[in-house]
């Protein structure tokens, strides 16, 4: 053996000295190889995990993807349901309710939202929270609109069940006999005041007729108010009949009142006589139809006792801007 730290032996075959390798050196090589292999294996595992899902992860991702598709489908179905409901609401407001003289439901009521800032708190914090919350909001809006529409149909059904009573109650005939249509002397609209000779709005129709001419109730109802006075102001003697369904009829300048307050009357019942009381310039009946306390044109409420030709003549007379009698 020669050298300082190294040891050698003589190889008889090669006739030369060869270095004796220590066990530590071999262990070092093995350790380095193992560590390097472990690092490579760990790196490969990390790369695999990062780029490839486990069977459980693949299953979960498929479920999430399927739920997302189902939510999108549900959202589309809700949109289609809202379109159908919009059509039903439109028909309810513009056909069904109009037929029975009921005001449409205000759109702000139909479309009103829900209160409470924490109503959808439970759906927050998820990757698809926005989609879930919007879908739930759409469901809530649809449920509320369906409830309101259901109540509206209940009201329409009640009106339909009482249709015969309603049709009998709404004013539908002339308040005096139609034997001579020329008795209708002044219509609804801007007319010349008989006293001040200035234009003002005339809220009823004036029927010229002799004192004592019969006046008839134009629909079933109850006498809500009467007045008997000798005053030369305003409407003089008058009768106000409440027909229900938001309709009223008003008869003024009477000579005689033949009914009492609270008395029930039928269409065609005799209720009074034409007169010349109050602010009246000649014997006549001032007649009004009121709907929800608003005075409307009575000419639209004579369909029960006038032929098409007579009604056309009535419209022509009522449209003339002549002088009223009161």
C-alpha positions in Angstrom: 0.0 0.0 0.0 1.3 3.4 -0.9 0.1 7.0 -0.6 -1.2 9.2 2.2 -4.9 8.6 2.5 -5.4 6.1 -0.3 -4.8 2.4 -0.1 -3.6 0.2 -3.0 -3.1 -3.4 -3.7 -1.1 -5.2 -6.3 -3.0 -7.0 -9.0 -1.1 -10.1 -10.1 -3.1 -10.4 -13.2 -2.5 -6.9 -14.4 0.8 -6.6 -12.6 -0.2 -3.2 -11.4 -1.3 -1.3 -8.3 -5.0 -0.6 -7.9 -6.8 1.6 -5.4 -8.9 0.0 -2.8 -12.4 1.5 -2.7 -13.8 2.1 0.8 -17.4 1.1 1.8 -18.3 4.8 2.7 -17.8 5.8 -0.9 -20.2 3.1 -2.1 -22.7 4.1 0.5 -22.5 7.7 -0.6 -23.1 6.7 -4.2 -26.1 4.6 -3.2 -27.5 7.4 -0.9 -27.2 10.0 -3.7 -28.9 7.7 -6.1 -31.8 7.1 -3.7 -32.3 10.8 -2.9 -32.1 11.7 -6.6 -34.6 9.0 -7.5 -36.9 10.1 -4.7 -36.8 13.7 -5.8 -37.6 12.7 -9.4 -40.4 10.4 -8.2 -41.9 13.2 -6.0 -41.7 15.7 -8.8 -43.5 13.2 -11.1 -46.2 12.7 -8.5 -46.7 16.4 -8.1 -46.9 16.9 -11.8 -49.4 14.0 -12.1 -51.6 15.2 -9.3 -51.6 18.7 -10.8 -52.6 17.6 -14.2 -54.6 14.5 -13.7 -57.7 14.0 -11.4 -58.3 11.1 -9.2 -61.4 9.0 -9.9 -63.2 10.7 -6.9 -62.3 14.2 -8.2 -63.5 13.3 -11.7 -66.8 12.1 -10.2 -67.3 15.3 -8.2 -66.4 17.5 -11.3 -69.0 15.6 -13.4 -71.6 16.1 -10.7 -70.8 19.9 -10.5 -71.0 20.1 -14.3 -74.3 18.3 -14.4 -75.7 20.6 -11.7 -74.6 23.6 -13.6 -76.4 22.3 -16.7 -79.5 21.6 -14.7 -79.5 25.1 -13.3 -79.2 26.5 -16.8 -82.1 24.4 -18.0 -84.2 25.4 -15.0 -83.4 29.0 -15.7 -84.6 28.6 -19.3 -87.8 26.8 -18.1 -88.5 29.7 -15.7 -88.1 32.1 -18.5 -90.6 30.2 -20.6 -93.0 30.0 -17.6 -92.7 33.8 -17.1 -93.6 34.4 -20.8 -96.8 32.2 -20.4 -97.7 34.0 -17.2 -97.2 37.4 -18.9 -99.7 36.4 -21.5 -102.2 35.2 -18.9 -101.8 38.5 -17.0 -102.3 40.5 -20.1 -105.5 38.7 -21.0 -106.7 39.0 -17.4 -106.1 42.8 -17.4 -107.3 43.6 -20.9 -110.0 41.1 -21.5 -111.4 39.3 -18.4 -111.3 42.3 -16.0 -112.4 44.7 -18.7 -115.5 42.6 -19.5 -116.6 42.9 -15.9 -115.7 46.5 -15.5 -112.9 45.8 -13.0 -109.6 47.9 -13.1 -106.5 46.1 -14.2 -104.0 45.0 -11.4 -101.3 47.6 -11.1 -98.0 46.4 -12.6 -96.1 47.5 -9.6 -98.1 45.1 -7.5 -97.6 42.2 -9.9 -93.9 42.9 -10.2 -93.1 43.8 -6.6 -90.1 42.1 -5.0 -89.3 40.6 -1.7 -88.0 42.3 1.4 -85.1 41.2 3.6 -81.4 41.6 2.9 -80.6 38.1 4.3 -83.3 36.2 2.4 -80.6 34.5 0.2 -77.7 34.5 2.7 -77.7 30.7 2.8 -76.8 30.5 -0.9 -73.7 32.7 -0.6 -70.1 31.4 -0.4 -70.3 28.8 -3.2 -68.6 28.9 -6.6 -72.0 29.1 -8.3 -73.7 31.3 -5.7 -74.7 34.0 -8.2 -76.4 31.4 -10.5 -78.2 29.8 -7.5 -79.4 33.1 -6.0 -80.7 34.5 -9.3 -82.5 31.2 -10.0 -84.1 31.3 -6.5 -85.1 35.0 -7.0 -86.8 34.1 -10.3 -88.7 31.2 -8.6 -89.8 33.6 -5.8 -91.0 36.2 -8.2 -92.9 33.6 -10.2 -94.6 32.2 -7.1 -95.7 35.6 -6.0 -97.1 36.5 -9.4 -98.9 33.2 -9.6 -100.5 33.9 -6.2 -101.7 37.4 -7.3 -103.0 35.9 -10.5 -104.9 33.2 -8.6 -106.5 35.9 -6.5 -107.5 37.8 -9.6 -109.1 34.8 -11.1 -111.0 34.2 -7.9 -112.4 37.7 -8.2 -113.3 37.1 -11.9 -115.1 33.9 -11.0 -117.1 35.7 -8.3 -118.1 38.3 -10.9 -119.0 35.7 -13.4 -121.2 33.9 -10.9 -122.9 37.2 -10.2 -123.0 38.2 -13.9 -126.8 38.2 -14.1 -127.1 40.4 -11.1 -124.4 42.7 -12.4 -126.0 43.0 -15.8 -129.3 43.9 -14.2 -127.7 46.5 -12.0 -125.6 48.5 -14.4 -127.6 51.4 -15.9 -128.7 50.3 -19.4 -131.9 52.2 -20.4 -133.0 55.8 -20.8 -134.4 57.4 -17.6 -137.5 58.6 -19.5 -139.5 56.9 -22.3 -137.7 56.9 -25.7 -140.9 57.6 -27.6 -139.4 60.8 -28.8 -135.6 61.0 -28.9 -135.8 64.7 -29.5 -136.4 65.0 -25.7 -132.6 64.6 -25.4 -131.7 68.3 -25.5 -128.1 68.4 -24.4 -125.4 65.9 -24.0 -122.2 65.3 -22.1 -119.2 67.6 -22.7 -118.5 71.3 -23.2 -121.8 73.2 -23.4 -123.1 76.7 -23.1 -124.3 77.7 -19.7 -127.9 78.8 -20.0 -127.5 81.6 -17.4 -123.9 82.9 -17.9 -123.7 82.1 -21.6 -120.2 80.8 -21.2 -118.8 77.4 -22.1 -118.4 74.9 -19.2 -118.3 71.1 -18.9 -121.7 69.5 -18.7 -121.4 66.2 -16.8 -124.7 64.7 -17.7 -127.5 64.6 -20.3 -130.6 66.8 -20.3 -133.9 65.3 -21.4 -136.5 68.0 -22.2 -140.0 66.8 -21.2 -143.2 68.2 -19.7 -143.5 68.5 -15.9 -144.9 65.2 -14.6 -143.2 63.0 -17.2 -142.3 59.6 -15.6 -138.7 58.9 -14.7 -137.5 55.3 -14.4 -134.6 53.7 -12.6 -132.1 52.7 -15.2 -130.8 49.7 -13.3 -131.4 47.6 -10.2 -130.1 49.2 -7.0 -130.8 51.0 -3.7 -131.7 54.6 -3.2 -128.7 56.1 -1.6 -129.7 59.7 -1.3 -132.7 62.0 -2.1 -133.3 65.7 -1.8 -136.6 67.6 -1.7 -136.2 71.4 -1.7 -137.8 74.5 -3.1 -134.3 76.1 -3.7 -133.5 77.6 -7.1 -129.9 76.6 -6.7 -128.0 73.5 -7.9 -130.0 70.4 -8.8 -133.2 71.0 -6.9 -135.0 67.8 -6.1 -132.9 64.8 -7.0 -132.4 61.0 -6.5 -129.1 59.2 -6.3 -129.2 55.4 -6.8 -126.3 53.0 -5.9 -126.3 50.1 -8.3 -123.3 48.3 -6.8 -120.3 47.3 -8.9 -119.1 50.9 -8.5 -122.0 52.3 -10.5 -124.4 55.1 -9.5 -127.1 57.0 -11.4 -128.3 60.6 -10.6 -131.6 62.2 -11.5 -132.1 66.0 -10.9 -134.6 68.9 -11.2 -137.5 66.6 -10.3 -141.0 67.8 -9.7 -141.8 64.8 -7.4 -139.6 62.2 -5.7 -141.5 58.9 -5.4 -138.9 56.8 -3.5 -137.4 56.8 -0.1 -133.8 56.6 1.0 -132.7 53.0 1.4 -135.5 51.7 -0.8 -134.5 48.9 -3.3 -135.6 49.5 -6.9 -135.6 47.5 -10.1 -134.7 48.6 -13.6 -137.8 50.3 -15.1 -139.4 51.2 -11.7 -141.1 54.6 -11.6 -139.0 56.8 -9.2 -140.1 60.3 -9.9 -141.5 63.0 -12.2 -139.8 65.5 -14.5 -139.7 69.0 -13.0 -138.1 72.4 -13.2 -136.6 72.7 -9.7 -133.2 74.1 -8.8 -131.0 75.9 -11.3 -133.2 74.9 -14.3 -134.2 77.1 -17.2 -137.0 74.8 -18.5 -138.7 71.5 -17.5 -136.2 68.7 -18.0 -134.4 65.8 -16.4 -130.6 66.1 -15.8 -129.3 62.5 -15.8 -125.8 61.3 -14.8 -124.0 58.0 -14.7 -121.1 57.7 -12.2 -118.5 55.0 -12.1 -116.2 54.9 -9.0 -117.5 58.4 -8.1 -116.4 59.7 -11.5 -119.1 61.2 -13.8 -119.0 59.5 -17.2 -120.9 59.8 -20.5 -124.4 58.4 -20.0 -124.8 58.0 -23.8 -122.9 54.7 -23.5 -125.6 53.2 -21.3 -128.7 53.0 -23.4 -128.1 49.7 -25.2 -131.1 47.9 -23.7 -133.9 50.0 -25.1 -132.6 51.6 -28.3 -132.3 50.0 -31.7 -129.0 50.6 -33.6 -130.7 53.3 -35.7 -132.1 55.0 -32.6 -128.8 54.8 -30.8 -127.0 56.4 -33.8 -129.6 59.2 -33.7 -129.0 59.6 -30.0 -125.2 59.9 -30.5 -125.7 62.5 -33.1 -128.0 64.6 -30.9 -125.7 64.2 -27.8 -122.6 65.3 -29.8 -124.0 68.8 -30.7 -122.4 71.6 -28.7 -125.7 73.4 -27.8 -126.9 75.0 -24.7 -127.6 73.0 -21.6 -130.7 73.4 -19.5 -128.9 73.8 -16.2 
